[in-house]
Amino acid sequence: MTEESGEAAESVAARVDALLPRDIAAAAERVGEAKAALDATTLLALAVLAGAFIGLGAMFSATALAGAAALPFGVVRVLGGVTFSLGLVIVVIGGAELFTGDCLMVMALAARRITPGALVRAWTIVYVGNFIGAVGTAALVFLAGQHEFGAGEVGRVTLTIARAKAELGFGQAVVLGVLCNVLVCLAVWLSLGARRISGKVLVIVPPITAFVAAGFEHSIANMYYFPLALLLKASASAEFWTSIAAQPADFAAVTVRAAVANLIPVTIGNVIGGAGLVGLVYWFIYLRRDHAAP
């Protein structure tokens, strides 16, 4: 092999091969620093988009599950997870700021690339923007009457999901949130290592499918499910309730108070799982020596 052909082969490999874990860690540090440097308006706008994208993923998942009760439990859960993956795929490839994925910004904090204040600022803006986007998407889906599709089964699935979330205890919700964001941040982590769009999609879908199938809790997804369920309880037509053979009283657990009581522990769990069990662990393994005091 000539020197020129060897260099060409190395160039092709550099473009095709995924990043090694240490390189992913370094990239995550740089990405966290860049996120913290964004102005508030841009960060908020990107966060609104991410909340909307996760809402669309949740809508797709609920639609796919409509009428699927006859299938085995595991098959139904996996189907819901695969379709829900749409949300994070759009966030990562389309470009948006998602609170749960941004828990990896803690790596930039550990490297002293950003200050604690900058981290809290970014997380706060993104969380608020995600809420706006998710709730806005829920409102649009309701106004579109999408919940009435499938003889009301789409709406029934959403109500059932929200009721199950409302009935979780605080401690269980925290742990389910921890497990969820371990998988979400691993999906984001793996996507940083992929060089092609196809590769990013392939590494995002399995972890997201896993967390949904297992019933783990994602704070931003819940910002979509609860508002839509509350809108259905308050304003869905009598024909809708007749079509699903139910009434609002059957979903009495779904309240604004229950939504807040769910979001608080799930958010805490998401931060612990994403920032603590993924971001800080990987920083400790691969990068701590790079920033050790001389």
Secondary structure, 3 states (H helix, E strand, C coil): CCHHHHHHHHHHHHHHCCCCHHHHHHHHHHHHHHHHHCCHHHHHHHHHHHHHHHHHHHHHHHHHHCCCCCCCHHHHHHHHHHHHCHHHHHHHHHHCCCCCHHHHHHHHHHCCCCCHHHHHHHHHHHHHHHHHHHHHHHHHHHHCCHHHCCCCHHHHHHHHHHHHHHCCCHHHHHHHHHHHHHHHHHHHHHHHHCCCHHHHHHHHHHHHHHHHHHCCCCHHHHHHHHHHHHHHHHHCCHHHHHHCCCCHHHHCCCCHHHHHHHHHHHHHHHHHHHHHHHHHHHHHHHCHHHHCCC
